[in-house]
Amino acid sequence: MTKNEILRKLQQIEGLDTEGVLEIFRLGEMALPRARVEGYLAQPGEKHYLDCGAEALGHFLDGLIVYNRGPSDKKPAPDQPVALTNNLILKKLRIAYDLKEADLFAIFHAVDIDITKGELSSLFRKEDHKKFRLCPDTILELFLEGLEICEREG
């Protein structure tokens, strides 16, 4: 699953137009021109398609957290580049939508995935933890589908 596909899926889940996506990028402290965002939202093969990239998606996810939960009182962490893995995307979505363990199980259940408590917690552990499990693209994709179903119903 590409970063552009994730961005388009989140746009769909939130029901955002291009202006809404621009606002979330701004909340994530990344001001972008409208043409660039339209390129990110374009389908591959379209003339104005642009690769979103991990940095832009990371800013969008940070902005989504602020958009859904409001600004944080905590001091921001120093700017240290962090690789945007599927696990980190899951963590940011969990924060953005204020998802508890039961919500996560419901999201996976909505797409017919039976996941144990141990399997679920292993996706949210730090990489150096012995029980850490790398989140494959298929799990992230199914999670986004389940999130869309649950957001529509909720």
C-alpha positions as CSV (number, residue, x, y, z in Angstrom):
1,M,0.0,0.0,0.0
2,T,1.5,3.3,-1.1
3,K,1.6,6.5,1.0
4,N,-0.7,8.0,-1.6
5,E,-3.3,5.2,-1.2
6,I,-3.2,5.7,2.6
7,L,-3.7,9.5,2.2
8,R,-6.6,8.9,-0.2
9,K,-8.2,6.4,2.1
10,L,-8.0,8.7,5.1
11,Q,-9.4,11.5,2.9
12,Q,-12.3,9.2,2.1
13,I,-12.8,8.1,5.8
14,E,-12.9,11.8,6.9
15,G,-15.0,12.9,4.0
16,L,-12.6,15.7,3.1
17,D,-12.3,17.8,0.0
18,T,-8.9,19.1,-1.1
19,E,-9.3,22.2,1.2
20,G,-9.8,19.8,4.1
21,V,-6.7,17.9,3.3
22,L,-4.7,21.1,3.0
23,E,-6.0,22.2,6.4
24,I,-4.8,18.9,8.0
25,F,-1.4,19.3,6.4
26,R,-1.3,22.8,7.8
27,L,-2.2,21.4,11.3
28,G,0.6,19.0,10.8
29,E,3.0,21.9,10.3
30,M,3.4,21.4,6.6
31,A,2.1,24.1,4.3
32,L,1.7,22.8,0.8
33,P,0.4,24.4,-2.4
34,R,-2.9,23.2,-3.6
35,A,-1.4,21.7,-6.8
36,R,0.9,19.5,-4.8
37,V,-1.9,18.1,-2.6
38,E,-4.0,17.5,-5.7
39,G,-1.1,15.6,-7.1
40,Y,-0.9,13.4,-4.0
41,L,-4.6,12.7,-4.3
42,A,-4.5,11.9,-8.0
43,Q,-4.5,8.3,-9.2
44,P,-1.3,6.8,-10.5
45,G,-0.9,7.4,-14.2
46,E,-2.8,10.7,-14.1
47,K,-0.8,13.6,-15.6
48,H,-0.5,15.5,-12.3
49,Y,0.2,12.5,-10.0
50,L,2.9,13.1,-7.4
51,D,4.4,10.6,-5.0
52,C,3.3,11.6,-1.4
53,G,6.3,10.1,0.4
54,A,6.7,9.2,4.0
55,E,7.5,12.7,5.3
56,A,4.4,14.3,3.9
57,L,2.2,11.4,5.1
58,G,3.8,11.7,8.6
59,H,2.8,15.4,8.7
60,F,-0.7,14.6,7.5
61,L,-1.1,12.0,10.3
62,D,0.2,14.5,12.8
63,G,-2.3,17.0,11.5
64,L,-5.0,14.4,11.7
65,I,-4.3,13.9,15.4
66,V,-4.7,17.7,16.0
67,Y,-7.8,17.8,13.7
68,N,-9.6,15.0,15.6
69,R,-8.3,15.6,19.1
70,G,-7.2,19.2,19.3
71,P,-3.7,20.6,20.0
72,S,-1.6,18.8,22.6
73,D,-0.5,20.5,25.8
74,K,2.7,18.4,25.8
75,K,5.9,19.9,24.5
76,P,6.7,18.7,21.0
77,A,9.6,16.2,20.7
78,P,12.7,17.5,19.1
79,D,12.8,17.2,15.4
80,Q,14.4,13.8,14.9
81,P,13.7,11.9,11.7
82,V,11.7,8.8,12.3
83,A,11.0,6.2,9.7
84,L,7.3,6.0,8.9
85,T,6.6,2.3,9.2
86,N,3.2,0.6,9.0
87,N,3.5,0.2,12.8
88,L,3.9,3.9,13.3
89,I,1.0,4.7,11.0
90,L,-1.1,2.4,13.1
91,K,0.0,4.1,16.3
92,K,-0.8,7.6,14.8
93,L,-4.2,6.4,13.7
94,R,-4.9,4.9,17.1
95,I,-4.1,8.3,18.7
96,A,-5.9,10.3,16.0
97,Y,-9.1,8.4,16.5
98,D,-8.7,7.8,20.2
99,L,-9.0,4.0,19.8
100,K,-9.0,1.8,22.7
101,E,-8.3,-1.9,22.6
102,A,-11.9,-2.9,22.2
103,D,-12.2,-0.4,19.2
104,L,-9.2,-2.0,17.6
105,F,-10.7,-5.4,17.9
106,A,-14.0,-4.1,16.4
107,I,-12.1,-2.6,13.5
108,F,-10.4,-5.9,12.7
109,H,-13.6,-7.8,13.3
110,A,-15.4,-5.6,10.7
111,V,-13.1,-7.0,8.0
112,D,-13.3,-10.6,9.4
113,I,-9.8,-10.6,11.0
114,D,-9.5,-12.5,14.2
115,I,-6.6,-11.1,16.1
116,T,-5.5,-12.1,19.6
117,K,-4.7,-9.6,22.3
118,G,-1.0,-10.6,22.0
119,E,-0.9,-10.2,18.3
120,L,-2.5,-6.8,18.6
121,S,-0.2,-5.5,21.3
122,S,2.9,-6.8,19.3
123,L,2.0,-4.3,16.5
124,F,2.2,-1.4,18.9
125,R,5.4,-2.3,20.8
126,K,8.7,-0.6,20.2
127,E,10.9,-2.1,17.6
128,D,13.6,-3.2,20.1
129,H,11.0,-5.2,22.2
130,K,11.3,-8.9,21.9
131,K,7.6,-9.3,21.2
132,F,7.5,-6.6,18.5
133,R,5.9,-7.7,15.2
134,L,6.3,-5.8,11.9
135,C,2.9,-4.8,10.5
136,P,2.5,-6.0,6.9
137,D,0.9,-4.0,4.2
138,T,-2.1,-6.3,4.2
139,I,-2.9,-5.7,7.9
140,L,-2.6,-1.9,7.5
141,E,-4.9,-2.0,4.4
142,L,-7.5,-4.2,6.2
143,F,-7.2,-1.9,9.2
144,L,-8.0,1.1,7.1
145,E,-11.0,-0.7,5.5
146,G,-12.3,-1.7,8.9
147,L,-11.8,1.8,10.2
148,E,-13.8,3.2,7.3
149,I,-16.6,0.7,8.1
150,C,-16.6,1.5,11.8
151,E,-16.5,5.3,11.2
152,R,-19.4,5.0,8.8
153,E,-21.5,3.1,11.3
154,G,-20.5,5.1,14.3
